[in-house]
Amino acid sequence: MKLLAIDTSGPVCGVAILTDAGIAYECAAVNKLTHSTNLMPMVEAAFAATGLTVQDMDRIAVVTGPGSFTGVRIGVSTAKGLAHGAGKPCVAVDALEAMAAGVGEFGGIICPIQDARAGQVYGAAFSAGEVRPERLMEDIPLKVEEYVAAIQSMGDRFLFLGDGMPVQKAKLQALLGDAAVFAQPQQAFLRPAAVAYLGSLATEELDYLELMPMYLRAPNAERNKRLTEAAHAK
């Protein structure tokens, strides 16, 4: 299988190419440029470095969420455009599962969290599996205190990673004490190679028209519109 993987769901813009021999290319950009500026040059560089083209790909894998509303849209729109132009199927990859897949072995609960603002995180929980992370908790937006309460009965060591980790580190330490473990910098972000790997395991391929962002809550603009409409209706 040959597969292009794309992730723009968080602060890192990532691209990887997987072949039958393994990961042929991986690039992750943390350079303060927007994902819309970074992504297509990174895709082009991936194809140039491997000597492959989008026509050589069997599928295109993209992180569909949860994450930044704008970021997720950029990745999904790019994947849809590439898939449409090349006539290739897409597969959707979950951001939190991909984070957990990038950790490897951990003898406790793997807790990927993304900053959802206002004291909330997008969180899930996994244990290390033999082939892929074993999901213990579905993706959900929660206050940090609620998230900790939900995972506490699952184990006695909790590895936190993702862009919500530095934001909530002090609170997590206060709530969990020594049971809270924090990923080292090289493990703390979503690796595009993990997206490629999970994309290769996916059993459901999607036409580009079926590929959609996965939001755990409505974007701010949509929520504000509803509030405005409700106020006018009174």
C-alpha positions as CSV (number, residue, x, y, z in Angstrom):
1,M,0.0,0.0,0.0
2,K,1.1,3.6,-0.7
3,L,-0.5,6.3,1.3
4,L,-0.3,10.0,1.8
5,A,-1.1,11.3,5.3
6,I,-2.0,14.8,6.2
7,D,-2.5,16.5,9.6
8,T,-3.4,20.1,10.3
9,S,-5.6,19.6,13.3
10,G,-3.3,21.2,15.9
11,P,-0.2,23.5,16.1
12,V,1.9,21.1,14.0
13,C,1.4,20.8,10.2
14,G,2.4,17.2,9.2
15,V,2.8,15.2,6.1
16,A,3.9,11.6,5.7
17,I,4.1,8.9,3.0
18,L,3.8,5.3,3.8
19,T,4.7,2.4,1.5
20,D,4.9,-1.4,1.9
21,A,8.5,-0.9,3.1
22,G,7.3,1.5,5.9
23,I,7.4,5.2,6.4
24,A,9.1,6.6,3.3
25,Y,8.8,10.3,4.3
26,E,7.8,12.3,7.3
27,C,7.8,16.1,7.9
28,A,6.3,18.1,10.7
29,A,6.5,21.9,10.7
30,V,6.4,24.0,13.8
31,N,7.4,27.4,12.3
32,K,4.5,29.8,13.2
33,L,3.4,29.9,9.6
34,T,-0.2,29.1,8.9
35,H,-1.1,25.6,7.8
36,S,-2.5,26.9,4.6
37,T,0.9,28.3,3.8
38,N,2.8,25.2,4.8
39,L,0.8,22.3,3.7
40,M,0.9,22.1,-0.1
41,P,4.7,22.9,-0.3
42,M,5.1,20.1,2.2
43,V,3.1,17.7,0.1
44,E,5.0,18.6,-3.0
45,A,8.3,18.1,-1.1
46,A,7.2,14.7,0.1
47,F,6.5,13.5,-3.5
48,A,9.7,15.0,-4.8
49,A,11.8,13.3,-2.1
50,T,10.2,9.9,-2.6
51,G,9.9,10.1,-6.4
52,L,6.2,9.3,-6.1
53,T,3.1,11.2,-7.2
54,V,-0.4,11.4,-5.9
55,Q,-1.4,9.0,-8.7
56,D,0.8,6.4,-7.1
57,M,-1.1,6.6,-3.8
58,D,-3.7,4.0,-3.0
59,R,-5.4,6.3,-0.5
60,I,-5.1,9.6,1.2
61,A,-5.4,9.7,5.0
62,V,-6.3,12.9,6.8
63,V,-7.0,13.9,10.4
64,T,-10.6,14.9,10.5
65,G,-10.6,16.0,14.2
66,P,-11.0,16.9,16.9
67,G,-8.9,20.0,16.9
68,S,-8.7,23.5,15.6
69,F,-11.8,24.2,13.5
70,T,-9.8,26.2,10.9
71,G,-6.9,23.7,10.9
72,V,-9.1,20.7,10.4
73,R,-10.9,22.3,7.5
74,I,-7.6,23.1,5.8
75,G,-6.4,19.5,6.0
76,V,-9.8,18.0,5.0
77,S,-10.2,20.4,2.1
78,T,-6.7,19.7,0.8
79,A,-7.2,15.9,1.0
80,K,-10.6,16.2,-0.8
81,G,-9.0,18.3,-3.5
82,L,-6.1,15.8,-4.0
83,A,-8.4,12.8,-3.9
84,H,-10.9,14.3,-6.3
85,G,-8.1,15.3,-8.8
86,A,-6.4,11.9,-8.7
87,G,-9.5,9.8,-8.3
88,K,-8.3,8.3,-5.0
89,P,-10.2,7.2,-1.9
90,C,-9.8,8.9,1.5
91,V,-9.6,7.6,5.0
92,A,-10.4,9.6,8.2
93,V,-8.0,9.4,11.1
94,D,-8.9,10.5,14.7
95,A,-6.4,13.1,16.1
96,L,-6.4,11.7,19.7
97,E,-6.0,8.1,18.6
98,A,-3.1,9.2,16.3
99,M,-1.4,11.0,19.3
100,A,-1.7,7.8,21.4
101,A,-0.4,5.7,18.5
102,G,2.8,7.9,18.4
103,V,3.6,7.2,22.1
104,G,4.5,3.5,21.8
105,E,4.6,1.4,25.0
106,F,3.4,2.9,28.2
107,G,2.4,0.9,31.3
108,G,-0.6,3.1,32.2
109,I,-3.3,5.2,30.6
110,I,-2.4,7.3,27.6
111,C,-4.3,10.6,27.8
112,P,-4.1,12.8,24.7
113,I,-5.6,16.2,25.3
114,Q,-6.1,19.2,23.0
115,D,-6.7,22.7,24.3
116,A,-10.4,23.5,23.7
117,R,-10.1,26.9,25.5
118,A,-12.2,28.2,28.4
119,G,-10.7,25.6,30.8
120,Q,-11.8,22.7,28.6
121,V,-9.9,20.0,26.7
122,Y,-10.8,17.6,23.9
123,G,-9.8,14.4,25.5
124,A,-9.8,10.6,25.3
125,A,-8.1,7.7,27.0
126,F,-6.2,4.7,25.6
127,S,-4.0,1.8,26.7
128,A,-1.2,0.6,24.6
129,G,-2.4,-2.1,22.2
130,E,-0.4,-4.6,20.2
131,V,-1.5,-3.3,16.8
132,R,-3.1,0.1,17.7
133,P,-4.1,1.9,20.9
134,E,-7.0,0.3,22.7
135,R,-9.6,3.0,23.3
136,L,-10.9,3.3,26.8
137,M,-12.9,6.5,26.4
138,E,-14.5,8.3,23.5
139,D,-13.4,11.7,22.3
140,I,-15.2,14.3,24.4
141,P,-14.9,18.0,25.3
142,L,-14.8,18.4,29.1
143,K,-13.6,20.7,31.8
144,V,-10.2,19.5,33.0
145,E,-11.6,18.5,36.4
146,E,-14.4,16.5,34.7
147,Y,-11.9,14.8,32.4
148,V,-9.7,13.8,35.3
149,A,-12.7,12.5,37.2
150,A,-13.6,10.4,34.2
151,I,-10.2,8.7,33.8
152,Q,-9.1,8.3,37.5
153,S,-10.7,4.9,37.8
154,M,-8.9,3.5,34.8
155,G,-5.4,3.2,36.3
156,D,-2.8,4.7,38.5
157,R,-0.4,6.3,36.0
158,F,-1.6,8.8,33.3
159,L,0.6,10.0,30.4
160,F,-0.5,13.4,29.1
161,L,0.4,14.7,25.7
162,G,-1.0,17.1,23.1
163,D,-1.2,20.9,23.0
164,G,-3.6,20.9,26.0
165,M,-0.8,19.4,28.2
166,P,1.3,22.5,28.7
167,V,-1.8,24.6,29.2
168,Q,-3.3,22.4,31.9
169,K,0.0,20.9,33.4
170,A,-0.2,22.7,36.7
171,K,-3.9,21.8,37.2
172,L,-3.3,18.1,36.2
173,Q,-0.4,17.9,38.7
174,A,-2.6,19.4,41.4
175,L,-5.4,16.9,40.7
176,L,-3.4,13.8,40.2
177,G,0.0,14.4,41.9
178,D,2.6,11.8,41.1
179,A,0.1,9.8,39.0
180,A,0.4,12.5,36.3
181,V,3.2,11.8,33.8
182,F,4.0,14.3,31.0
183,A,5.3,13.3,27.6
184,Q,8.7,14.5,26.5
185,P,8.8,17.1,23.7
186,Q,9.5,14.6,21.0
187,Q,6.4,12.6,22.0
188,A,4.1,15.4,22.9
189,F,2.8,16.2,19.5
190,L,0.8,14.4,16.8
191,R,3.3,12.6,14.5
192,P,2.3,12.4,10.9
193,A,3.8,8.9,10.7
194,A,1.2,7.8,13.2
195,V,-1.5,9.2,11.0
196,A,-0.1,7.3,8.1
197,Y,0.0,4.1,10.1
198,L,-3.5,4.3,11.3
199,G,-4.6,5.3,7.8
200,S,-3.2,2.0,6.5
201,L,-5.2,0.1,9.1
202,A,-8.5,1.8,8.2
203,T,-11.2,-0.6,6.9
204,E,-13.5,2.1,5.6
205,E,-12.5,4.1,2.5
206,L,-14.5,7.3,1.7
207,D,-15.2,9.1,-1.5
208,Y,-13.9,12.6,-1.3
209,L,-17.5,13.9,-1.1
210,E,-18.1,11.8,2.0
211,L,-15.0,13.1,3.8
212,M,-16.1,15.6,6.5
213,P,-14.5,17.3,9.5
214,M,-15.4,15.8,12.9
215,Y,-16.3,18.5,15.4
216,L,-17.0,17.7,19.1
217,R,-18.7,21.0,19.5
218,A,-20.0,23.7,17.1
219,P,-17.5,26.3,15.9
220,N,-17.6,29.7,17.6
221,A,-19.2,31.4,14.6
222,E,-22.0,28.9,14.6
223,R,-22.6,29.1,18.3
224,N,-22.6,32.9,18.1
225,K,-25.1,32.8,15.3
226,R,-27.4,30.6,17.3
227,L,-27.2,32.9,20.3
228,T,-27.9,35.9,18.1
229,E,-30.9,34.2,16.5
230,A,-32.2,33.1,19.9
231,A,-31.9,36.7,21.2
232,H,-33.8,38.1,18.2
233,A,-36.5,35.5,18.6
234,K,-37.3,36.7,22.1
